[in-house]
């Protein structure tokens, strides 16, 4: 052990904060602290509770601990009585130990929707669907996790949220977020329950403490009594879940709330080579809301490499990355990761990997780019240009962008332009604007039929006004508009591989089927593809961070007011991505000379200065 690890492991009674930098042997330190408590301090294993955030992390921590016990020949299994779990599973145990809630059970997502629909029906409100439904539950989650009403929400939201909770309670049901707020309420109000759990918990260890939100933290404080045997382990530089209510300042707050606590920093990085450690440390030092720490590479580590690479276009960037991946063996691919800020760009990249037959694995939700509304709209236009006259297809393209032609003119299942012109020219209707739109549409589709697919897409953008439609749909969010236009540019490149729209459509259907049923990680051994949020806690020999341009990294929308808090969280997210690399870190960006794009990220400038 290093000197700092030994201090953390052998700390006796009382509160302690362990500030653990990337690759600093955090899990090693926690598991050996558990053993120290048992063997040197005589703490019963069943009095030790280890809490982390995700089920995977809890299982991983428990697995590491069990492996140590196997090496120690703990055949009786007495030492395995240590409790490992997530905040939610732990809080659920506490709730179920209360007499009133013994019969309560947990809701799944579809059941949540059903209960909300019942509430809306009782109140005589309109049903929520799609994005509105997701936003409601997201706002409820934020409210319960932080105690703060989300921005833009009013009394109507609070009334509906309360009615939803009352309906659940009448059915003896709880949802995921109830476990936090209800647990806090019970422990605050029920002294008997609180003392019962305080007596059960001899030592509390909390991993990934920087991800703790205010409600979780307050519950934790209620569960420990003097001499406050609580050990929190985390890294405020890796606090990347502000949207869930966590904040890096929670670590400073712990030191203030527990004035007798000691603070230990694990700054030695056993994962990353020296150049990567120094570059990432230089970047994160720009943040002000953090505990200061000295970060350095463990002795014996190689220099490693940090490569900042600029490209003329997103297309060239993707081509170069995939070209390098195709030269790797399957084993080498398994040691590489490609990281993205957004799901859309990740899915564009996955489409290229599937086409080139490059094996990959991902734990993210894979959504076929061919199912994106932009792709569907353009394919509808191309099919109409190729002669398809289905009424359902025309009902879609007539509103993208909107025209003066309405569904009342589509008199049969097969669209007939002459009939449409006669309809709008009839006495009593005389809609000349609609007649002009019919003639223009017919002329445009005739011209579209004569063009190659890639030129046809360009024609759809500017003759039919689809570019203007996307700009309007983005409603001032220029980053979103630019991502859609990037998808259009990718689509133009993709179309060059096909002779006509029928062949292209057939390929898309095959691809969609494959994307919906991705191969398991164990079957592929391929390159790891994920978002920056999804890579936390992982490590790879070589890492590519893609699209490191303003607007994407950091993800600040044009026209939105920048805040120091938002930029610092984006810097932490980039820092997490950087510190996944052990030997080689590749930071890729577009120069911005040939495409609608932003300049290279300010974070690149900070690394170069």
N, C-alpha and C positions, 0 to 999 in steps of 0.2 A: 504493500500500500504506500501511497504518497503520504507525506506528513499531514496534509489536509484531510485525506480520506480517513486516516487513522483517528484524527480528532473527531470527525463526524461519527465514525463507528463507535468510538469509546465514550462519547458524551453520556453522562449519567442522567440524573433526574432533571426535570425542568425543560422549558421550551427551547427549541433550536431551529434555526433556519439554515438550510443548506442551499446555497446558490450554485447550481451545477451547470457549467457551460457545456456546449455540444461535445460529445465523445469523451466526457470526463469520468466515465465509469460510475454513473449514477446508480444503475441497477445493482452493480457489484457492491456499492457502498450500502445501499438499503438492505440487501439480503444479509450482508455481514453484520450490519447493525442489529438485525433481528437475532442473529446467533449470539451476539455479544449480550443482548438483553437477557437471553435465556440462560447462557452458561456462566456469565460473569456476574450478572445482577440478580439471578434467580427468579426472573419473571416467568410466570406460567405461559406457555405458548398460546393458550386459548384466551389470554388477556390482551393479546397483541392484535390490533386491527390495522391492516394496510389498505388504503383506499386510493384508487386512481380513477381516470375518467372513462376510458373505454373498456368494453368487455375483453377485447384483444389484449390490451395492455395489462389488465388484471391477470388474465390467463398466462401471459408471457412472464410476468413477475413471479407468479406461483410456480410455473414450470422451472424457472431458474433456481428457485428456492428448493424445490423437490429434487433437482439434480444434485445440489450440494448435499442434501440429506442422504441420497443414495451413495455418494462418495464416502459419507460418514458412517455408512452401514446402520442407519437408523431403522432397524428391522421392525421394531415395535410400532413405529409410526407416530409416537407420542409428540414428536416435534412438528408434525404436519398439522397440528390443531390451530395454527396461526390462521386468522381470517383474512382472506384476500377478496376484494370486490370493488365494484364501482360505487360512486356516490349514490346513484339511483337505486342499486340493489340494496345497499346498506340502509338508505332511508326507507325503502319499502319494508324492510325487516322491522324497523322501529315503528312504522305506522301499523303494521299487522300485529304488533305486540300490544297495541291499545285495544281494550275490550270492544269499543264501537266498531273498529275497522277489521276485525278478524275475518269477516265474511266478504270483504271488498275484493274485487279482482281488477285486473288491468285491461284497458281498452287497446285494440289495435287500430290502425289508421282508418280502415273502412268503417269500423264501428263508430269512431269519432264523427265521421261525416254523417252517418245515419242519425246520431243523436242531435247534431246541429240542425239537420233538416227538420227533425221533429219540433225543435224549438222555434225555428223560423216559421213553420206552419202554424203553430199555436199562437205566435205573435202576429200572424198575418203579414209577414215580411216576404220579400222576393227571395228566391233560392240563390245561393252562391254556388258558382261553378268555376272550374279551372283555376286561373290565376287569382281570382277574388277569394276563392276558398283557401288556397295556399297562403295568401297574405293574411287572412283572418287568423289562421292557426299559428302562423309565424309571429304575428303581433301578440297573440295570447301567450305564446312561449316567452317572448321577450319581456312581457309584463310580469310574468310569474318568476322569471329568472333574475330580474333586476329590481322589481318593485316600482319601476317607472313606466308611465303610460307612453307608448311609442309616439314619435312625432307624427302629427297629422291626424291622430285618432281623437275622437270626441266622446260625448256622453252616450251616443248611439252605440259605439264600440263597447264601452264599459257596461251598458245595460245588457247587450247581447252576450258578452262574456260571462256576466253574472248569471244570466238565465241558463246558459250552457252548463255552468258549474252546478247549479241547483238541479238541473235535469239528471246529470251524472250521479249526484249524491242520492237522489231519490231511487236510482236503480242500483245503488251500492257498487258504483264503478269509479275508477280513477284513471286519468291519463298520465302520460310520462311526466309532464310538468307539475302535476299535483303532488308528486312525491317530494318535491322541494318545499313548496309553500305550506303544504299540510304538515310535513314533518316539523318545520319551523314553528308552526302554530301550536302543535301538540306539545313540543318540548318547552315552549315559552309559557304555556298556560297550565300544564299538568306537572306539578312539582314531583309527584310520585314517579311518573314515567321518566322524568329527567334524571332523578337520583338513581333509578334502577339502571339506566344506561351508563351513567357516569361511573357507577360501581363495577359494571361489566368491563369497561375499557380501562385497562391498566396503562397501555401505551398506544397512542394513535400516530400512525405515519401516513402522511398525505403526499402522494407523488403528483408531478405536473401541477404543482400548486399555483403557478402563474395563470392557469386556465380556470381557477376558481372564481365563480361569480359571487356577488354580495350575499345572496340568500344561502348558498352553500357554506360560505365563510361563517355566517352568523350561526348556522346549525353546528358547525364544527366547534365554535366557541362554547356553545351550550353543552357539548358532550364531554368537555374536559374540565376537571376541577383541580384545585391546588394539589400538588405542586405543578400542574399544567404540563404533564408528560406528552407533549405533542411535538413531533418532528415534521416539518414541512420541507419538501424538496422541489425545487423548480428553477426556472431560468426566465427572468422577466424579459430577456431579449428574444424569447421564443413565444411571447404572448400574442397569438394571432387570431383570437376568437372574440374580438370586440363586438361582433354582431350577435354573439350569444350572451353578452353582458360581462365578459371577463375584462380585466384591465391589469397592466403591468404593475400599477401602484399598490396592488394587494400585498406585495412582498414588503414594501416599506411600511404598510399599515400593520402588518404582523409584528414587526420590530417595535412599533409604537404601542400597540395594544398589549404586548407582552414585554414589558420593560426589562424583565430579568433574563430575556432570551439572549443566546449567543448566536453570532452569525459566522458561518464558515463558507468560504468560496472554493469550489473545485474548478480551477481555471486551466488545468493541464489537459490538453486534448490528445487522446490516444487514437483518434480516428483519422483526422485530416493531416496531410502533409503540411510542412511549415508555411509555404507560400499561400495555401488556402486559409490557414489559421490567421496569418497576418492580414490578408486582404479582407476577410470577413470581420476581423476585430476592428480594422480601420473604418469599415463601413458603419458598423453598429455603434461605434463611439460617437457618431453624429447625433444619436438620440439623446435627449435630455432626461426623459422619464424612465430612469433605470438605476439600478444599484451599480455603482462602479466596480469593475472587476478587471484583473489582468489575465488575459487569455494567451496561452502559449502552447506550442506543439511539444509533445513528449519527446525526450531525447531519443535519437536513433531513427526518427522518422525522416524519410526522404524529403527533398525540396518540394516535390509535386509541381504542378503547373496550373496557372490561371490564364486562360486565353480569352481575350475580348475580341470577337470576330464580327465584322460588319459586312453586310450584303446589300446588293442593289435592290432586291425585292424580297418579299416573303417567300415567293416561289423558289428563288435561288437559295435562300436559307434552308428551306425544307429539303430541297434536292441534295444539298451538300451534307446535311445531317444523315439523310437516308443512305446516301452513297457510302458514308463511313460505316454505317451500321451493316450494310450488305457485305462488307469486307471482314466482318467479325465471325468467329466460330459461334456455335450455339452457347458454349460456356462463357465466352467473352460477352455475348449479348446479355446474359443473365447478370453480369456485373455492371451493366450500364443503365442509366435512367434518363428519360427525356421529360422535362418538367414544363408545365404551362400554367399561366395565370387564370385562363378561362376554359370552360368545358368546350366551347365552340371550336377554339383553335386546337384543343387536344383531339377532338373528334375529326377535324380536317386531317390532322396528322395520321390518325389511326386509319383513315380511309386510304391514304397512300401506302401505309404498311401492308394493309390487306391486299391491295392491288399488286404490290411488289413481292408478296408472299414472304415478308419479313416476320418471323415469329415474335409475338409480344405478349405481355401479360399486364393486366391492370385490375385494380380493385374498385376503380371508379365505374360509374354507370355509363356504359357505352351507348351513345345515341347516333344512329346512322345519319350522316350529313344529308343523305338523299331524302330523309324524312323532314328536313328543315323546310319551313314554309316558303323561303326564298326559292329553293330548288324546285319545290312543287309548283310554284307559280310559273317559273320559267319553263318547266316541262309542259305545263298546260298550254302556254303560248306556242311552244314548238310543235306540240301535237295538233293544235288548231291550224297552224301554218302547214302542217303535213296533210291536212284534209279531214281531221276529226271534227265532226259537227254535233257532238253530243250536247244536249241542252244543259246537263249538269256541269260540264266543263265550261261552257260559255257563261253560266251564272257566276262562276268564280272569277274569270278574267275580266268581266265587265265592271267589276268593282275594284280592280287592281291595276291601274287607278280607276276611280269612279268615272263613269260616262253618263250621258243623258239617256242611254238605253236601259229600259227596265225589263223585269221578268215578264211583264204583260205582253211584250212583243215576241216572246219566244213561245210560239203557238203550238209547237209539236216537239217530240223528243229529238228530232233531227232539225238543227237550225237551218233556216233558208233566208238568205239575205234579201232576196226579192220580196218575200212575204213581209219581212221586217220593214222594208221601205214603204210598201203599200199600206201597212198598218199605221205608220206614223204620218203618211200623206193623206189619210182618209179625212173627209170633211168632218169637222167637229173636233178633230185632234190637232192636225196641222203642226206637229212638233218638228220644226225644221232643224233645231239643234240636234235632236236625236237622229234625224235623217242624215245629217252631215257626219255624225259619229259612226253610223252604220256604214256609210260609203268609205270613210277613212279606215275603219276596221277591216273591211273587205279588201281594200287596196293593200293595207299593211300585211295581212296574212298571205296574200298572193305573192308579195315581195319576199316575205320571210321564207316561203317555200323554196325560193331560188338560191338561198344563201347556205353556205356551210354552217355547221352548228355554232362554231365559235363566233362567226360574224353575226349569226342570227341572234345570239345572246346580246351582243352590242346593239343590234337593231331594236330588240325588245326594250332595252334600257332607255334609248333616246327617242325612237319614233313613237312608241306606245306610252312613254313617260314613266316607265317603271322606276327609274332612278329618282324622279320627283316623288313618287309614291313612297319609296323607302325612306326618303329624307323626312317626309311628312309623318310617317309612322313612327320614326325614331323620336319625334316630338322634342327636338332640340338636343337629344343625347347624341353628340357627334361621334363619340367612341363606339356606340352601338351601331350607328349608321356606317362607320368605317369598317367595322367587323363584318357587316352584311355585304358591303362592297368587296371586301377581301374574299368572302365566300363566292361572290359572283365571278371574281377574277380566277379563283381556283376552278370554278365550274367551266370557265372558258378553256382552261388548260386541259381539264379532264375530258372535255368533249372532243378534243383533237384525236383521241384514240378510237373514235367510232365513226362509221360511215354514214349512219342516219339515226334518227331519233328512236326508231323501233329497236335497233341493236343496243343503243344506249339504255333504253328503258328496261330491256331484258337483263342487262348487266346489273342495273340498279336493284332490281328485284332479288337477284341472287345475292348481292352484297348485303341488302337489308336483312335477309334471312341469316346470313353469317354473323352480322353485327349483333343481332338479337340473341345469338347463342354462342358467345365467345368461348374459346378453349380455356380450360382451367390452367392456372399457373403451373401446376405440376406436369401438365402435358406439353407445355411449350418450351419452358426454359428460355424464353425470349427476352427482349429488351423490356424494361419496366417503363410504362407510360402513365403519367398521373399529373394531377394539379399540385401546385405548391402547398396547398392546405393538406393534400393527401399524402405528402412525402414525409411529414413530420415523424421523427422517431426511427427513420430508415437510414441505410447507408449503402453506398455503391462505389466501386472503384473509379468510375468516370460518370460525370453528370453533364447534361446539356440543359441550360435554362434558355428557353426560346422566347422570341419577341420581346426583348428587353428594351422597349421603347416607351416614351411618355404616353400616358393614357391607358397603357396596359400594365406596365410595371414602372411607376406606381399607377394603380387603376383609379385615376382621378378624371372625372368627366369634364369635358370642355364646358365652360360656363358655370360650373359649380365652384363655390367658394372653397378654397383649400384650407384645411386646418392643420395645425402642427400635430394634433393627435392622429389624424388620418394618415398623414405622411409617415409618421413614426411607425404606425402599425404596418404600412406597406413596406417600410424598410426592414422591419422585423421579419416579415414574410419572405422577402428576398434573401435575408440572412439565413433563414431556415433552409431555403433551397441551396444556398452556397455551401453550407456546412454538412450537406449530405455526401459530398464528394471526398473520397479518400486520397486519390492520386492525381486526378485531372478534372478541372472545372472549366467548362466552356460556356461563356456568356455570349449569346447570339442576338444581334439586333439588325435593323434595317436602317440604312443611311437616310432614307427619306427623299432621295433624289428623283425617283421615277414613279412613285406611287402615292396615293392619298395616305399619308402616314405621318406619325409624329416623329420628332427627332429622337435620337438615342436617349435612354433614360438618364435622369439626373444622377442616379446611383452609379452609372458607369463613370460619369465625370468625377464623382466623389472617390471612386477607386483609383482614378488616374491622377488626381491632384496630389 
